[in-house]
Amino acid sequence: MNYQAPLQDMLFAMQELAGLSSVSALPGFEDYDLDTAQAVMQESAKFCAGVVAPLNVGGDKDPSSFKDGAVTTAPGFKEAYAQFTQGGWQGVIHPTEFGGQGFPKLIATPCIEMLHAASLSFALCPMLTDGAIEALLVAGSDELKRKFVGKLISGQWTGTMNLTEPQAGSDLAAVRSTAQPQADGSYKVFGTKIFITYGEHDMAENIIHLVLARVPGAPEGVKGISLFLVPKLMVGDDGALGARNDVACVSIEHKLGIKASPTAVLQFGDQGGAVGYVVGQENRGLEYMFIMMNAARFAVGMQGIAVADRAYQKAVRFAHDRAQSRDLAGSDGPVSIINHPDVKRMLLTMRAHVEGTRALAYVAAAASDAAHHAADELTRKNNQAVYEYLVPVVKGFATEMSVEMTSLGVQVHGGMGYIEETGAAQHFRDARILTIYEGTTAIQANDIVGRKTLRDKGAVAKALCAQIALTEQDLSARGNDDCMAMLNALKQGRLAMEDAVEFIVANGKSQPKTVYAGAVNYLKLVGVVLCGWQMARAMLVAQDKLESDPAFFVAKLITARFYAESVLTQATGLAQSICLGGNTTNRMAIELF
Amino acid sequence: MNYQAPLQDMLFAMQELAGLSSVSALPGFEDYDLDTAQAVMQESAKFCAGVVAPLNVGGDKDPSSFKDGAVTTAPGFKEAYAQFTQGGWQGVIHPTEFGGQGFPKLIATPCIEMLHAASLSFALCPMLTDGAIEALLVAGSDELKRKFVGKLISGQWTGTMNLTEPQAGSDLAAVRSTAQPQADGSYKVFGTKIFITYGEHDMAENIIHLVLARVPGAPEGVKGISLFLVPKLMVGDDGALGARNDVACVSIEHKLGIKASPTAVLQFGDQGGAVGYVVGQENRGLEYMFIMMNAARFAVGMQGIAVADRAYQKAVRFAHDRAQSRDLAGSDGPVSIINHPDVKRMLLTMRAHVEGTRALAYVAAAASDAAHHAADELTRKNNQAVYEYLVPVVKGFATEMSVEMTSLGVQVHGGMGYIEETGAAQHFRDARILTIYEGTTAIQANDIVGRKTLRDKGAVAKALCAQIALTEQDLSARGNDDCMAMLNALKQGRLAMEDAVEFIVANGKSQPKTVYAGAVNYLKLVGVVLCGWQMARAMLVAQDKLESDPAFFVAKLITARFYAESVLTQATGLAQSICLGGNTTNRMAIELF
């Protein structure tokens, strides 16, 4: 039940791996140094552990419910959300101009991680609001910004993203909702949207829906999609709330997990048309969505890391508490199961993946900060390219690993893990959505193959490999046993990644189906190698600082070596699958299944 | 919702890989030839698809419930169970002497697979009855056999296995239940047992509990455990049911899955002692349990294959039906998602694992038949050794893969997979117990490392590797592209397995913790390689018979090659983890987690 934010590991990754001091040195971030970071993270940890985390189990047992068009959220959620807004937590990363706190993404990210670890279901509401804010800041008119952004950043109102329709899941080209222009410049929006997270709820006084729809005469496919803002309650020029708009919640879904988070079916325009305002220009909706999506996908990756860490913490506690069987080396009676080699292996597997993906995600966050704030354009451009390469990895790899790690969390609990009262199963159920929403793993994989590797002929990927080779030199120079074990595994991983990149670049145009059949394995391979690289860098720091905090740095060193020997060793096999297996997949005619 | 037993693939594995004709040639099995096998499997398929499979979703939504000490099973279960007993299905594998049908395990196994695929929750009841029958046949007195075995084989009564107590899960040494001998030769049994599958229900008129307990003065630990038969209702000498025995169901568990299967807490002896009869001799209970356990563990492995196949069938149907996005090679509009490379990859991954584990399990079943029925002792002994080596692989590997494959089944469904109404999530939840009960994966892994590899210095493992090398020669002699791809992967896998065996044999005594930290990876490695071996043998047959049924054999050929390129390629990395990683796991002091 208890969750403690891993502040020490978070600060380690921020300072030693993601370069917090460099981020603090960026123009505009001078006020956000280590002290500020620590202060805000400590407050966030207190709020998440004290207010949000205790609601997580109850929210699963007694989830959000639907009656007569209204949603009642799980017990305590409304009150916790009120505290969340009072603390200013919605605004951490958003511009001071609209009442936010303007923190770098590198500092906001651990705060977001904690909130998700405390409760994925709760944190989804602010996450979707972040998306709406981002969309309006990117593309909204000054008028829309003035009326809506401040209230969203304060958390007084919440936001949603309305993409999916029954016939249009991953395929946004199939969106059929329509928007009719009105004489006053507004639109009337019609259509059915499904899977709308917090599409209806009772935690805030208004909900601002961002809705993809087509205007009359729009081109077919994704080039004819526009983005509209549709408030649940109309908003006057003075910001006062008015009448109910023509958007209704028809039902909410009965899901495998994240049950406290209401997933709504929304009906727009059954009473003559929902009043909407175009965001940016007509027919450019998809473009705006893609800008927001980098942020949203990164956030879902953080959900994966968060829930895996929470499951890890729970499993460690259970493994300490549960006595069962003698020690393999001999003991008088049963010992805590954490002494048994396979339990240790499972816990180290969870720990290594959490630390590796956290480090990579924080490195990505720092790249995003530099992409937006660096003084010179080249630095901004290079960092943007790295960030865009890493987003599908953080989203795809960290969420896939979260399903496996929460499953290990169940396994550590044995039979008790299968009983719902224990709580381990909830993390497993909750995590299972993460590889699906905000673009399935295949969508992330297609993104990293197509837009992020083929388009630049592997330039960013190869540049990352070149940096890994530098780390290999550092490991080699140390020459000690741990560094040599890491060097061996990291080099093997880097060479595998280079092989895969070469194969993709060489064959992506001529044999697209063969190459894309290996896309998910490529995404996993890159995740395995880049997280392994961070663990290698962590090992070097740990050796340097060993004496300053032996417990922390010895654990880091061992975890890094475990990652090398038990995770990086998967890289060569993944590369073989990518380079050899695609054509075989392709050969299988669909009638043969 | 629909399930069709994969009769053609089952018969393929039985005939071409497991040697059905050799099994039929064994003394006592002369009447059980291909025709008999086909006839019983067709009937079983009809019953499973028509009667049991339709109950699976309802059993999850409206599970077994508990009130005032009684359990009401899910809607339709009682009626289906009556049909099950009327069809004589409980007796398929059991001796004709007690009213069974005496089929070889090789023919009974596909029938059991179908029943589990139709409904894991339903099939658990007969599975536990099988265990009770086996225990009584192995160790029960003639008196106990006469009174109980016939009624269990007819299915009129059902059986349970009572091992677990709150403080004794995997650790049976900690069992505290007691049994006091009475003047009439019976015992009074006292204690609390948890996690008792079908420990109470309304489908049969009596329940025969097999209970582990200690007699006064018994040695400590596992050498002081005895096995008792405790009927729910007393049974007269004439077989008539009498008064209620002193065993009560206190509650049933609220579980992640297999919800229709009631998991009971049973209280023995609160009213003065439950009447029990010792099975075999005092203090030899664990030994009897181990004999039964091979059968029970094998059956749980079949559950994994079954639920993975059911999830596969569902995913294939969805992937054909769901249209989304254009074809990568160009199309006018959205195509069925089965055309998309990653969906194909997911489906092939599921298919390859199901076919590979099925083949290995059937090979193991045939070994069990030869172990019991071969004319000469050496053949029996060798087959018994192979069977005992394979049981933890079938149990451990097929169940671990079932969790991954049912997860892929959810993924193929995208967002719909996360909605409970779709049904994909149920398979995922149901499968999650399989790596836990009847011995967790770690228990299976410790078994294959300790009893099955270290004890004979790797003799059985090496003999299997030598057989694989013969298959490599066959592949090499063919020389065609598919065979060479398979050869390359199989050889890599076999060498990896040999490396691991050598490492384990060399270090098992001197560094047990280091070796056992790699136990689960060794189990996975052996599973990957031995299933790959079966797929290699299948490829050779498929090439020979290609023209007799092009659709089936082309699919088999492609699936085998996919297994080579996408699954066997994991072997080297697993061997590296086993040989390199154990010491690192060992270094991590428990306080550092």
Chai-1 contact restraints between the chains, C-beta under 6 A:
chainA,res_idxA,chainB,res_idxB,connection_type,confidence,min_distance_angstrom,max_distance_angstrom,comment,restraint_id
A,G169,B,Q324,contact,1.0,0.0,6.0,A-B,restraint_1
A,G169,B,G414,contact,1.0,0.0,6.0,A-B,restraint_2
A,G169,B,G415,contact,1.0,0.0,6.0,A-B,restraint_3
A,S170,B,Q324,contact,1.0,0.0,6.0,A-B,restraint_4
A,D171,B,Q324,contact,1.0,0.0,6.0,A-B,restraint_5
A,D171,B,S325,contact,1.0,0.0,6.0,A-B,restraint_6
A,D171,B,P334,contact,1.0,0.0,6.0,A-B,restraint_7
A,F195,B,G415,contact,1.0,0.0,6.0,A-B,restraint_8
A,E253,B,I419,contact,1.0,0.0,6.0,A-B,restraint_9
A,H254,B,E420,contact,1.0,0.0,6.0,A-B,restraint_10
A,K255,B,Y418,contact,1.0,0.0,6.0,A-B,restraint_11
A,L256,B,Y418,contact,1.0,0.0,6.0,A-B,restraint_12
A,L256,B,A425,contact,1.0,0.0,6.0,A-B,restraint_13
A,V316,B,F593,contact,1.0,0.0,6.0,A-B,restraint_14
A,Q324,B,S170,contact,1.0,0.0,6.0,A-B,restraint_15
A,Q324,B,D171,contact,1.0,0.0,6.0,A-B,restraint_16
A,S325,B,D171,contact,1.0,0.0,6.0,A-B,restraint_17
A,L328,B,P512,contact,1.0,0.0,6.0,A-B,restraint_18
A,L328,B,K513,contact,1.0,0.0,6.0,A-B,restraint_19
A,P334,B,D171,contact,1.0,0.0,6.0,A-B,restraint_20
A,I338,B,I590,contact,1.0,0.0,6.0,A-B,restraint_21
A,P341,B,K513,contact,1.0,0.0,6.0,A-B,restraint_22
A,P341,B,Y516,contact,1.0,0.0,6.0,A-B,restraint_23
A,P341,B,A517,contact,1.0,0.0,6.0,A-B,restraint_24
A,D342,B,A442,contact,1.0,0.0,6.0,A-B,restraint_25
A,D342,B,V520,contact,1.0,0.0,6.0,A-B,restraint_26
A,K344,B,T585,contact,1.0,0.0,6.0,A-B,restraint_27
A,R345,B,A517,contact,1.0,0.0,6.0,A-B,restraint_28
A,R345,B,T585,contact,1.0,0.0,6.0,A-B,restraint_29
A,L347,B,F593,contact,1.0,0.0,6.0,A-B,restraint_30
A,L348,B,T585,contact,1.0,0.0,6.0,A-B,restraint_31
A,G414,B,G169,contact,1.0,0.0,6.0,A-B,restraint_32
A,G414,B,I436,contact,1.0,0.0,6.0,A-B,restraint_33
A,G415,B,G169,contact,1.0,0.0,6.0,A-B,restraint_34
A,G415,B,F195,contact,1.0,0.0,6.0,A-B,restraint_35
A,G415,B,I436,contact,1.0,0.0,6.0,A-B,restraint_36
A,Y418,B,K255,contact,1.0,0.0,6.0,A-B,restraint_37
A,Y418,B,L256,contact,1.0,0.0,6.0,A-B,restraint_38
A,Y418,B,I433,contact,1.0,0.0,6.0,A-B,restraint_39
A,Y418,B,I436,contact,1.0,0.0,6.0,A-B,restraint_40
A,I419,B,E253,contact,1.0,0.0,6.0,A-B,restraint_41
A,E420,B,H254,contact,1.0,0.0,6.0,A-B,restraint_42
A,A425,B,L256,contact,1.0,0.0,6.0,A-B,restraint_43
A,I433,B,Y418,contact,1.0,0.0,6.0,A-B,restraint_44
A,I436,B,G414,contact,1.0,0.0,6.0,A-B,restraint_45
A,I436,B,G415,contact,1.0,0.0,6.0,A-B,restraint_46
A,I436,B,Y418,contact,1.0,0.0,6.0,A-B,restraint_47
A,T440,B,G414,contact,1.0,0.0,6.0,A-B,restraint_48
A,A442,B,D342,contact,1.0,0.0,6.0,A-B,restraint_49
A,P512,B,L328,contact,1.0,0.0,6.0,A-B,restraint_50
A,K513,B,L328,contact,1.0,0.0,6.0,A-B,restraint_51
A,K513,B,P341,contact,1.0,0.0,6.0,A-B,restraint_52
A,Y516,B,P341,contact,1.0,0.0,6.0,A-B,restraint_53
A,A517,B,P341,contact,1.0,0.0,6.0,A-B,restraint_54
A,A517,B,R345,contact,1.0,0.0,6.0,A-B,restraint_55
A,V520,B,D342,contact,1.0,0.0,6.0,A-B,restraint_56
A,A555,B,L592,contact,1.0,0.0,6.0,A-B,restraint_57
A,I558,B,R587,contact,1.0,0.0,6.0,A-B,restraint_58
A,I558,B,M588,contact,1.0,0.0,6.0,A-B,restraint_59
A,R561,B,T584,contact,1.0,0.0,6.0,A-B,restraint_60
A,F562,B,T584,contact,1.0,0.0,6.0,A-B,restraint_61
A,E565,B,S577,contact,1.0,0.0,6.0,A-B,restraint_62
A,E565,B,L580,contact,1.0,0.0,6.0,A-B,restraint_63
A,E565,B,G581,contact,1.0,0.0,6.0,A-B,restraint_64
A,E565,B,T584,contact,1.0,0.0,6.0,A-B,restraint_65
A,S566,B,S577,contact,1.0,0.0,6.0,A-B,restraint_66
A,S566,B,G581,contact,1.0,0.0,6.0,A-B,restraint_67
A,T569,B,G573,contact,1.0,0.0,6.0,A-B,restraint_68
A,T569,B,Q576,contact,1.0,0.0,6.0,A-B,restraint_69
A,T569,B,S577,contact,1.0,0.0,6.0,A-B,restraint_70
A,Q570,B,G573,contact,1.0,0.0,6.0,A-B,restraint_71
A,G573,B,T569,contact,1.0,0.0,6.0,A-B,restraint_72
A,G573,B,Q570,contact,1.0,0.0,6.0,A-B,restraint_73
A,G573,B,G573,contact,1.0,0.0,6.0,A-B,restraint_74
A,Q576,B,T569,contact,1.0,0.0,6.0,A-B,restraint_75
A,S577,B,E565,contact,1.0,0.0,6.0,A-B,restraint_76
A,S577,B,S566,contact,1.0,0.0,6.0,A-B,restraint_77
A,S577,B,T569,contact,1.0,0.0,6.0,A-B,restraint_78
A,L580,B,E565,contact,1.0,0.0,6.0,A-B,restraint_79
A,G581,B,E565,contact,1.0,0.0,6.0,A-B,restraint_80
A,G581,B,S566,contact,1.0,0.0,6.0,A-B,restraint_81
A,T584,B,R561,contact,1.0,0.0,6.0,A-B,restraint_82
A,T584,B,F562,contact,1.0,0.0,6.0,A-B,restraint_83
A,T584,B,E565,contact,1.0,0.0,6.0,A-B,restraint_84
A,T585,B,K344,contact,1.0,0.0,6.0,A-B,restraint_85
A,T585,B,R345,contact,1.0,0.0,6.0,A-B,restraint_86
A,T585,B,L348,contact,1.0,0.0,6.0,A-B,restraint_87
A,R587,B,I558,contact,1.0,0.0,6.0,A-B,restraint_88
A,M588,B,I558,contact,1.0,0.0,6.0,A-B,restraint_89
A,I590,B,I338,contact,1.0,0.0,6.0,A-B,restraint_90
A,L592,B,A555,contact,1.0,0.0,6.0,A-B,restraint_91
A,F593,B,V316,contact,1.0,0.0,6.0,A-B,restraint_92
A,F593,B,L347,contact,1.0,0.0,6.0,A-B,restraint_93
